[in-house]
Amino acid sequence: MIRLSNKKILLCITGGIAAYKTPELTRIFKKNGADVRIIMTESSKEFVAPLSLQAVSGNQIHYSLIDEEAELGMGHIELAKWADVILIAPCTAESISRLSQGRANDLMSAVILASDADLFIAPAMNVKMWGDKVTQKNVKTLKIKNVNFIGPDSGDQACGDVGEGRMSEPQDIAFAIAKSFSSSYLNGMRILITAGPTKEAIDPVRYLTNNSSGKMGYALAESAFLAGAQVDLVSGPVSINAYEGVNLHKINSADEMLEKIKTLINGIDIFIGCAAVADFKPTNYIDSKIKKTDENNMSINLTKNPDILKYASENMKDKIVIGFSAETDNIIENARLKLSKKDLDMIICNDVSDSSIGFDSDNNEVHIITKDYEKKLHKKSKIRIAKEILKNIEPLIN
Ligand code: C5P
């Protein structure tokens, strides 16, 4: 099954005859939920019409290193940050050669150099060009840099020769990309994640809540599931869907969240408290709508909510417990305090005063802090941040 929902794929098309297959490839990505942006090299335009690709992708095609429409005129940096994965299909011998040298003299090569997204290459060339010693040396150089190769396949070639060098079929390329989002290093692990805000009722129509969108927690649930874990996600009210296969438990208030956690916590290996749990709830719930009076002021008494993360750390002594810390100032110092106060194995902190990251944004930039080290994950999509957080949890697993 190809599952690519919400994945951001940057497709780079170079000048080979197999470029005629790229509208079909784009259609498969789109049909399976991906958002596709396309870079075309000059020569690729001889093989496939940019307008067809614009129509199937639903996005304008990018060609030039200097993009006047891009914010700050640096289209390559924006695309580099946007992509979850970069695919070059078809990729010519010339492009493989230029990439192996680290060139940056056109949009495609500059984006690749500026991005830390996973890079996939689907080569397409004549059998002799593929087998050439220099091409194979270039491929080796790229593989050492963790570039992934899809194909090439063997068979009849457009030039009449037969052998290795055909671009893999679009369906197989899409399958390989989808597979790259899954792995097995969390096989057999049970992970419990909290996400979203909580909603603390004042009366039947009013409540206290916050801006959490749930995106970070849902991204962690998806990434953990794709890494092989059994995932329970306890979520406050949000407007996004959980990844198919993740066990979703919807709650409203912090009290309900705690009750649900108590029923799930046995046998859990890793707890990740990502929810923005309201610190306080109204002391008394009024069960009919509070009437407006002539008074200019009114007050609501608040009572502290249970600390769910603390409950998890107290009840999962020999397991891994991870918290989040959203702050507007002194973010690192505050996170360190929480790490020790709540006796956590790791805390992920971000600066919620920056609206381009954190609450409701699709991107995040975080610091990972443990007792032993501190690491910054630069701004990228929440899915990529989630993958990296989980990779950092892996060494904590015995
Ligand atoms: O202490 P503070 O609320 O800033 O800590 C944030 C961390 O604690 C987050 O991981 C959040 O999910 C968790 N938390 C919780 N229950 C609360 C308050 C925060 O689980 N009542």
Residues whose N, C-alpha, C, O or C-beta is under 5 A from the ligand:
A	BS01	C5P	G273 C274 A275 A276 V277 A278 N305 P306 D307 I308 L309 G323 F324 S325
